Amino acid sequence: MKALSILFLLVGLAAVAQESLAAESKPLATEAAEAIQPYAKRFGEAVDQTVNEFFAGTDGPLGDAARSNLQRREQAEREANRGTRKTMKECIKPGNVIDDDVKECMDGFREKTW
């Protein structure tokens, strides 16, 4: 008798859980679109990169725009992957030399190797 009541309790809980999951489910097409979205985004970025690289080798307004896009993308990638910023005192070269290397060190794009 006790086993039967536990069985009914478990069946009831399973039915409630199934109803709550069914109420929250999305259409199959939406679930499929959400599943492939990261891959489609990467594919689109790869195609965009390839087209920009192709047109960057040409003259004219398309070549100028493609080179600009590539530079902007490279700058955004560098900023996303940069390290911690440092003070000028931490990055300055011997002899108090300040150049592009020091500026990159201060911005976190380069490690101090001098």
Helices and strands as residue ranges (DSSP letters): H 2-24, H 28-56, H 61-80, H 88-91, H 100-107
